[in-house]
Amino acid sequence: MEDIWLGTKIRLRAPTMDDLDGYFANQDGRNTESQRSGDRVHFPVSREQRRERLEGFSKQDPMGEEYFLIMEDREGRPVGNINTHTIDRFVRTFEFGIAVLPEHRGKGYASEAIRLLLRYFFNELGYQKCNTNVFDFNPDSMRLHERFGFTLEGRLRRNHFANGSYCDVLWYGMTREEFQERYGKAMT
């Protein structure tokens, strides 16, 4: 039997307490540029605050549909994360956010994580559409989503503030049918 969380380059897994001083250590405020490309620069947090956040992830309902998952490479090193949010069970839509550590970008990890996650939500949970947003100052993320097959559906002008100025938020979407036409239904 095939592991639906395992791709050719990465595996998606739940965070563990081993990530406290590893993957989550970058939340101490040293990597503000990486934070800014995600949403905003956060105040530095203590080890105890990181522990509380990680313990919260460990209490995620495994039968729920809002997840925070670590992406690790084939050697077991964390390289980023992907999370789902803004779940609408009635309309069957969801959103995701993704972050890849700067030293691991450009290796195909993000697109594989998106493919694994969307395949799960479309084929296992029966969702019909995925939405995501990208800030207009992040052309790498725009290219990633467009190459993956997302459609640019709209632009919210001056709807985010980062690095002292306002920027536009670009909304992308992909339906289950578009995903399956491009990537098929089977786990490969």
C-alpha positions in Angstrom: 0.0 0.0 0.0 1.2 3.4 -0.9 1.8 6.3 1.6 -0.3 9.3 0.3 1.9 11.7 2.4 5.1 10.6 0.6 6.3 12.1 -2.6 9.4 11.6 -4.6 11.2 14.5 -2.9 9.3 15.1 0.4 7.1 13.7 3.1 4.4 15.6 4.9 4.2 14.8 8.6 2.7 16.2 11.8 5.0 18.4 13.9 6.7 16.7 16.8 8.4 17.9 20.0 11.7 17.2 18.2 10.9 20.2 16.0 11.0 22.6 19.0 14.7 23.5 18.8 14.9 22.6 15.1 12.3 23.8 12.7 10.5 26.1 15.1 13.7 27.7 16.4 13.5 30.2 13.5 10.6 31.9 15.2 13.0 33.7 17.6 13.1 36.7 15.2 16.3 36.0 13.3 14.7 35.3 10.0 12.4 38.3 9.5 12.7 38.4 5.6 11.3 34.9 5.4 8.5 35.8 7.8 7.6 38.9 5.8 7.1 36.8 2.6 4.6 34.7 4.6 2.4 37.3 6.1 4.2 39.7 8.5 7.2 40.0 10.8 6.2 38.6 14.2 7.7 39.5 17.5 10.4 37.2 18.7 9.0 34.4 20.9 10.5 32.5 23.7 11.3 28.8 23.7 8.2 28.3 26.1 6.0 30.1 23.6 7.3 27.9 20.8 6.6 24.9 23.0 3.0 26.1 23.6 2.5 26.5 19.8 3.9 23.1 19.1 1.8 21.5 21.8 -1.2 23.1 20.2 -0.3 21.5 16.9 0.0 18.1 18.7 -3.7 18.6 19.8 -5.0 19.0 16.2 -8.0 16.9 15.7 -6.8 14.1 13.3 -10.4 13.9 12.0 -10.5 17.6 11.5 -9.5 19.4 8.4 -7.3 22.3 9.5 -3.8 21.0 9.6 -0.2 22.2 10.0 2.2 19.8 8.4 6.0 19.8 8.2 7.6 19.1 4.9 10.8 17.0 5.3 13.1 15.9 2.5 14.0 12.3 1.8 16.8 12.5 4.5 14.2 13.5 7.1 15.3 17.2 7.4 12.5 19.7 7.8 12.5 22.0 4.7 9.2 23.9 5.2 5.5 23.6 6.2 2.1 23.6 4.6 -1.1 24.3 6.4 -4.8 24.3 5.6 -7.3 26.9 6.9 -10.5 28.7 6.1 -12.4 25.5 5.6 -15.9 25.8 4.3 -17.5 22.3 4.6 -20.8 23.5 3.1 -19.3 24.9 -0.1 -16.5 22.3 0.1 -13.6 24.9 -0.3 -10.4 25.3 1.6 -7.3 27.4 1.6 -3.7 26.7 2.3 -0.5 28.5 3.1 3.0 27.2 2.4 6.5 28.2 3.5 9.8 26.7 2.4 13.0 27.6 4.2 15.2 29.9 2.1 18.0 27.4 1.7 15.6 24.8 0.3 13.7 26.9 -2.3 13.8 26.1 -6.0 14.0 22.3 -5.4 10.4 21.4 -6.2 9.5 20.8 -2.6 6.6 23.3 -2.5 4.9 22.0 -5.7 5.1 18.5 -4.4 3.7 19.4 -1.0 0.8 21.2 -2.8 0.1 18.2 -5.0 0.1 15.8 -2.0 -2.2 18.1 0.0 -4.6 18.8 -2.8 -4.8 15.2 -3.8 -5.8 14.4 -0.2 -8.4 17.1 0.1 -9.9 16.4 -3.4 -9.8 12.6 -3.5 -10.1 11.7 0.2 -12.2 14.4 1.7 -14.3 15.4 -1.3 -13.5 19.1 -1.5 -14.3 20.8 -4.8 -12.0 23.9 -4.8 -8.8 25.2 -3.3 -8.0 28.9 -2.9 -4.8 30.6 -1.9 -3.4 34.1 -1.8 -0.1 35.6 -2.7 1.3 39.0 -2.0 2.3 41.0 -5.1 5.9 41.5 -3.8 6.4 37.7 -4.0 6.9 36.9 -7.7 8.4 33.4 -6.9 5.1 32.4 -5.2 3.1 33.8 -8.1 5.2 31.7 -10.6 4.9 28.6 -8.4 1.1 28.8 -8.3 0.7 29.7 -12.0 3.1 26.8 -13.1 1.2 24.5 -10.8 -2.0 25.3 -12.6 -3.8 27.8 -10.3 -5.9 30.5 -12.0 -5.5 34.1 -10.9 -9.1 35.0 -9.9 -8.7 38.4 -8.5 -6.6 41.2 -6.9 -7.4 43.0 -3.7 -5.6 46.3 -4.0 -3.6 47.7 -1.1 -5.0 44.9 1.2 -1.8 44.0 3.0 0.9 46.0 4.8 4.5 44.8 4.9 7.9 46.5 5.1 6.4 50.0 5.4 4.1 49.9 2.4 0.8 48.5 1.2 0.6 45.8 -1.4 -2.0 43.9 -3.4 -3.2 40.4 -2.5 -3.6 38.1 -5.5 -6.2 35.4 -5.2 -5.7 32.1 -7.0 -8.0 29.1 -7.2 -8.0 25.5 -8.5 -11.0 23.2 -8.8 -10.9 19.4 -8.3 -11.6 18.9 -12.0 -8.7 21.2 -13.0 -6.4 19.4 -10.6 -7.4 15.9 -11.8 -7.1 16.9 -15.4 -3.5 18.1 -14.8 -2.3 15.6 -12.1 -4.7 12.6 -12.4 -6.4 11.0 -9.5 -4.0 8.2 -8.6 -1.2 8.8 -6.1 2.1 8.8 -7.9 
